[in-house]
Amino acid sequence: MISLPENYLILVVDDEPDMHSLSRLSLRSLKYRDRGVELAFASTGQAAVEFMRSRPDTAVILLDVVMETPTAGLDACQSIRQELGNEFVRIILRTGQPGAAPEKKVIEEYDIDGYLAKAELTTNRLYTAVRTALKAYDELVELQRHREVLTFLHESVTSLHTLEALEESLQRILETAVMIAPCDLAVLNLETFQESGDSRRYVLFTGTNPNSDETEAAATAIVSQIAEDPSALALKDAGIFGNGFLVPLVLHRDLGYGWLYVENSLEDPLMYQTLPMLAAHAANALYSTIARELFLARSGTFFAEINV
């Protein structure tokens, strides 16, 4: 899934070394949403295309027009958009020869996001243009990430079905949660009730710690902490618990109760929307699975072997 890098990558493409120095000076303190910037440099349009081929996560390109050829920058822009298919990077043309690429013409014919004449360029104007471009890039990436996560969530929940063993469904739900919200530790706890009134408890966990014993110990500690916290057990809606996010899991007709916990994913706002959606879909699927098991326990396995 697409994600934002730790720092925004800005590619400066110009055959004048002074423009590299000006860019470095003007943008050195730039930050957006608590992320800094990292600058890379190229001197030709062709080099810019090759760089973008290896670093499609570049956020902004400051692109000169006249370099190895009179239209090198425009040709590079076209290659990046059409050949490489990169619709996310924001491209700002920066030219010292406005007559070679009139602003109105390139705005209409090329997919660019800004136009700066070098003769009129100031440090403040460059800073403002790049920050605006970063905002646009950030919003595009976030929108695409929403689409990918929601598509993944839809595909995952529709793959849950009643013919799957309960443990397999729980494992699939846990894996989906980790894909939606990458975290250091994820724990899924569910207690179900049988026809006789007896309960069965399932605890599944996964983590980034390569030491499986330490991961299990951390999961056990979380289970104990939640079990000893009345407010956590009474939670009706998803919310913060300790260093993580706790989502209640309630099955229909009191067939089961539980929760999903993900640790150290608190900075991702998308998680607050999608994990409760996952829990709601999971509750429906698990209810169907458990209800089927109760029906088979009461009626035997004859009906389970009929192919319809």
C-alpha positions as CSV (number, residue, x, y, z in Angstrom):
1,M,0.0,0.0,0.0
2,I,1.2,3.5,-0.8
3,S,2.5,5.5,2.1
4,L,4.3,8.7,2.9
5,P,8.1,8.6,3.5
6,E,9.8,9.9,6.6
7,N,10.9,13.0,4.7
8,Y,9.5,14.5,1.5
9,L,11.8,13.9,-1.5
10,I,12.3,16.9,-3.8
11,L,14.2,16.6,-7.1
12,V,15.9,19.7,-8.4
13,V,16.5,19.4,-12.2
14,D,18.7,22.3,-13.6
15,D,21.9,22.6,-15.6
16,E,22.9,25.7,-13.6
17,P,24.8,24.8,-10.4
18,D,23.7,28.2,-8.9
19,M,20.0,27.0,-9.0
20,H,21.0,23.9,-7.1
21,S,22.5,26.1,-4.4
22,L,19.6,28.5,-4.3
23,S,17.1,25.6,-3.9
24,R,19.2,24.1,-1.1
25,L,19.3,27.4,0.7
26,S,15.6,28.3,0.2
27,L,14.2,24.9,1.2
28,R,16.6,23.8,4.0
29,S,14.1,24.7,6.8
30,L,10.9,23.6,4.9
31,K,8.6,21.3,6.8
32,Y,5.0,20.1,6.2
33,R,3.0,18.1,8.7
34,D,6.1,17.6,10.8
35,R,8.1,16.0,7.9
36,G,11.2,17.6,6.6
37,V,12.5,17.5,3.1
38,E,15.3,15.7,1.3
39,L,16.8,17.2,-1.8
40,A,18.2,15.3,-4.8
41,F,19.7,16.9,-7.9
42,A,19.9,16.2,-11.7
43,S,21.3,18.3,-14.5
44,T,19.4,16.9,-17.5
45,G,15.8,16.0,-18.4
46,Q,16.9,12.4,-19.2
47,A,18.6,12.1,-15.8
48,A,15.4,13.3,-14.1
49,V,13.3,10.6,-15.9
50,E,15.8,7.9,-14.8
51,F,15.7,9.2,-11.2
52,M,11.9,9.1,-11.2
53,R,12.1,5.5,-12.6
54,S,13.9,4.4,-9.4
55,R,12.3,6.9,-7.0
56,P,8.6,7.2,-7.9
57,D,7.9,8.4,-4.3
58,T,9.4,11.8,-5.1
59,A,7.0,14.5,-3.9
60,V,8.0,17.5,-6.0
61,I,10.2,18.2,-9.0
62,L,11.6,21.7,-9.7
63,L,12.2,21.3,-13.4
64,D,14.1,23.6,-15.7
65,V,12.9,23.7,-19.3
66,V,16.0,24.4,-21.4
67,M,18.8,22.0,-20.6
68,E,20.4,19.5,-23.0
69,T,17.8,20.5,-25.5
70,P,15.4,23.5,-25.8
71,T,12.5,21.4,-24.6
72,A,14.3,18.9,-22.3
73,G,12.2,19.8,-19.3
74,L,8.9,19.6,-21.1
75,D,9.9,16.2,-22.6
76,A,10.9,15.0,-19.2
77,C,7.5,16.1,-17.8
78,Q,5.7,14.2,-20.5
79,S,7.8,11.0,-19.9
80,I,7.2,11.1,-16.2
81,R,3.4,11.5,-16.6
82,Q,2.8,9.2,-19.6
83,E,5.7,6.7,-19.8
84,L,6.2,6.2,-16.1
85,G,2.5,6.9,-15.3
86,N,3.4,8.9,-12.2
87,E,0.4,11.1,-11.4
88,F,1.4,11.9,-7.8
89,V,4.6,13.9,-8.1
90,R,4.0,17.6,-8.3
91,I,6.0,19.3,-11.1
92,I,6.9,22.9,-11.0
93,L,8.5,24.4,-14.1
94,R,11.3,26.8,-13.4
95,T,12.6,28.5,-16.5
96,G,15.1,31.3,-17.3
97,Q,13.7,31.6,-20.9
98,P,9.9,32.2,-20.6
99,G,9.7,32.6,-24.4
100,A,10.8,29.0,-24.9
101,A,7.9,27.8,-22.8
102,P,5.1,30.4,-22.5
103,E,3.3,29.9,-19.2
104,K,-0.3,29.7,-20.7
105,K,0.8,27.2,-23.3
106,V,2.6,24.8,-20.9
107,I,-0.2,25.0,-18.3
108,E,-2.8,24.0,-20.9
109,E,-0.7,21.3,-22.6
110,Y,1.3,19.8,-19.9
111,D,0.3,18.3,-16.5
112,I,2.3,20.7,-14.3
113,D,1.5,22.3,-11.0
114,G,3.3,25.5,-11.1
115,Y,5.4,27.9,-13.2
116,L,8.2,30.0,-12.0
117,A,10.3,32.5,-14.0
118,K,13.8,32.6,-12.7
119,A,14.1,36.3,-13.3
120,E,11.2,36.8,-10.8
121,L,12.2,34.1,-8.4
122,T,12.8,34.9,-4.8
123,T,13.5,32.6,-1.8
124,N,10.1,33.3,-0.4
125,R,8.3,32.6,-3.6
126,L,10.1,29.3,-4.1
127,Y,9.5,28.2,-0.5
128,T,5.7,29.0,-0.9
129,A,5.4,27.2,-4.2
130,V,7.1,24.1,-3.0
131,R,5.1,24.0,0.3
132,T,1.9,24.3,-1.7
133,A,3.0,21.5,-3.9
134,L,3.8,19.3,-0.9
135,K,0.3,19.9,0.4
136,A,-1.2,18.8,-2.9
137,Y,1.1,15.7,-3.0
138,D,0.2,14.8,0.5
139,E,-3.5,15.0,-0.1
140,L,-3.2,12.9,-3.3
141,V,-1.2,10.2,-1.6
142,E,-3.6,10.1,1.4
143,L,-6.6,9.8,-0.9
144,Q,-5.0,7.0,-2.8
145,R,-4.2,5.3,0.5
146,H,-7.8,5.5,1.6
147,R,-8.9,3.9,-1.7
148,E,-6.3,1.1,-1.3
149,V,-7.2,0.4,2.3
150,L,-10.9,0.4,1.7
151,T,-10.5,-1.9,-1.3
152,F,-8.3,-4.2,0.8
153,L,-10.8,-4.2,3.6
154,H,-13.7,-5.0,1.3
155,E,-11.8,-7.9,-0.3
156,S,-10.8,-9.2,3.1
157,V,-14.2,-9.2,4.7
158,T,-16.0,-10.6,1.7
159,S,-13.5,-13.6,1.8
160,L,-14.7,-14.5,5.3
161,H,-17.4,-17.2,5.1
162,T,-19.2,-19.6,7.4
163,L,-17.6,-22.8,6.0
164,E,-14.2,-21.7,7.3
165,A,-13.1,-22.9,10.7
166,L,-13.4,-20.3,13.4
167,E,-9.6,-20.2,14.1
168,E,-9.0,-19.6,10.4
169,S,-11.4,-16.7,10.3
170,L,-9.9,-15.2,13.4
171,Q,-6.4,-15.4,11.9
172,R,-7.6,-13.8,8.7
173,I,-9.1,-10.9,10.7
174,L,-5.9,-10.4,12.6
175,E,-3.8,-10.4,9.4
176,T,-6.2,-7.9,7.9
177,A,-5.9,-5.6,10.9
178,V,-2.1,-5.6,10.7
179,M,-2.2,-4.8,7.0
180,I,-4.6,-1.9,7.6
181,A,-2.6,-0.6,10.6
182,P,1.0,-1.8,10.7
183,C,1.9,-2.1,14.4
184,D,4.4,-3.5,16.8
185,L,1.9,-5.8,18.4
186,A,-1.6,-6.9,17.5
187,V,-3.8,-9.1,19.7
188,L,-7.3,-10.6,19.0
189,N,-9.3,-11.9,21.9
190,L,-12.7,-13.7,21.6
191,E,-14.8,-15.6,24.0
192,T,-17.7,-17.6,22.6
193,F,-20.5,-19.6,24.1
194,Q,-21.6,-23.2,23.3
195,E,-25.0,-24.8,23.4
196,S,-24.2,-26.3,26.8
197,G,-23.4,-22.8,28.2
198,D,-19.6,-23.5,28.4
199,S,-17.3,-20.9,27.0
200,R,-14.3,-21.1,24.6
201,R,-11.6,-18.5,24.5
202,Y,-9.4,-17.7,21.6
203,V,-6.3,-15.4,21.8
204,L,-4.3,-14.8,18.7
205,F,-1.4,-12.4,18.4
206,T,1.4,-11.2,16.1
207,G,4.2,-8.7,16.4
208,T,7.4,-7.3,14.8
209,N,9.6,-8.6,17.6
210,P,11.6,-11.5,16.1
211,N,11.7,-13.1,19.6
212,S,8.5,-15.1,19.7
213,D,8.7,-15.6,23.5
214,E,8.8,-11.9,24.1
215,T,5.9,-11.3,21.7
216,E,3.8,-13.9,23.5
217,A,4.7,-12.3,26.8
218,A,3.7,-8.9,25.6
219,A,0.4,-10.3,24.2
220,T,-0.3,-12.0,27.6
221,A,0.4,-8.8,29.4
222,I,-2.1,-6.9,27.2
223,V,-4.8,-9.6,27.8
224,S,-4.3,-9.3,31.6
225,Q,-4.3,-5.5,31.5
226,I,-7.6,-5.4,29.6
227,A,-9.2,-8.1,31.7
228,E,-8.4,-6.2,34.9
229,D,-9.7,-2.8,33.5
230,P,-13.5,-2.5,33.9
231,S,-13.6,0.5,31.6
232,A,-11.8,-1.4,28.8
233,L,-14.2,-4.3,29.1
234,A,-17.2,-1.9,29.1
235,L,-16.0,-0.1,26.0
236,K,-18.8,0.3,23.5
237,D,-16.8,2.1,20.8
238,A,-13.1,1.9,19.7
239,G,-10.7,4.1,21.7
240,I,-7.2,4.5,23.1
241,F,-6.0,2.0,25.6
242,G,-2.4,2.3,26.9
243,N,0.0,2.6,24.0
244,G,-2.5,1.3,21.5
245,F,-6.0,1.3,20.0
246,L,-8.7,-1.0,21.4
247,V,-11.7,-2.1,19.3
248,P,-14.6,-4.0,20.9
249,L,-15.8,-7.1,19.1
250,V,-19.4,-8.0,20.0
251,L,-21.3,-10.9,18.2
252,H,-25.0,-10.9,17.7
253,R,-27.3,-12.7,20.2
254,D,-24.6,-12.8,22.8
255,L,-22.7,-15.5,21.0
256,G,-19.4,-14.0,21.8
257,Y,-17.5,-11.0,23.1
258,G,-13.9,-9.9,22.6
259,W,-11.7,-7.1,21.3
260,L,-8.9,-6.3,18.8
261,Y,-5.8,-4.4,20.1
262,V,-3.1,-2.8,17.9
263,E,-0.1,-1.1,19.5
264,N,1.8,1.9,18.4
265,S,-0.4,2.9,15.5
266,L,-1.9,6.0,17.2
267,E,-0.6,8.5,14.6
268,D,-2.5,7.1,11.7
269,P,-5.9,8.7,11.5
270,L,-7.1,6.2,8.9
271,M,-6.9,3.4,11.5
272,Y,-9.6,5.1,13.6
273,Q,-12.0,4.8,10.7
274,T,-11.1,1.4,9.2
275,L,-10.5,-0.8,12.3
276,P,-14.0,-0.3,13.6
277,M,-15.4,-1.1,10.2
278,L,-13.3,-4.3,10.2
279,A,-14.6,-5.2,13.6
280,A,-18.2,-4.7,12.5
281,H,-17.8,-6.9,9.4
282,A,-15.8,-9.5,11.4
283,A,-18.6,-9.7,14.1
284,N,-21.1,-10.6,11.4
285,A,-18.9,-13.2,9.8
286,L,-17.9,-14.8,13.2
287,Y,-21.6,-14.8,14.3
288,S,-22.5,-16.8,11.2
289,T,-19.5,-19.2,11.7
290,I,-20.4,-19.9,15.4
291,A,-24.1,-20.2,14.7
292,R,-23.3,-22.8,12.0
293,E,-21.1,-24.7,14.5
294,L,-23.9,-24.7,17.0
295,F,-26.4,-25.9,14.5
296,L,-24.1,-28.8,13.4
297,A,-23.4,-29.7,17.0
298,R,-27.2,-30.0,17.5
299,S,-28.1,-31.7,14.2
300,G,-25.0,-33.7,13.3
301,T,-22.8,-33.3,10.2
302,F,-25.1,-34.7,7.6
303,F,-26.1,-31.2,6.3
304,A,-22.5,-30.0,6.2
305,E,-21.7,-32.8,3.6
306,I,-24.4,-31.9,1.1
307,N,-23.1,-30.0,-1.9
308,V,-25.7,-27.5,-3.2
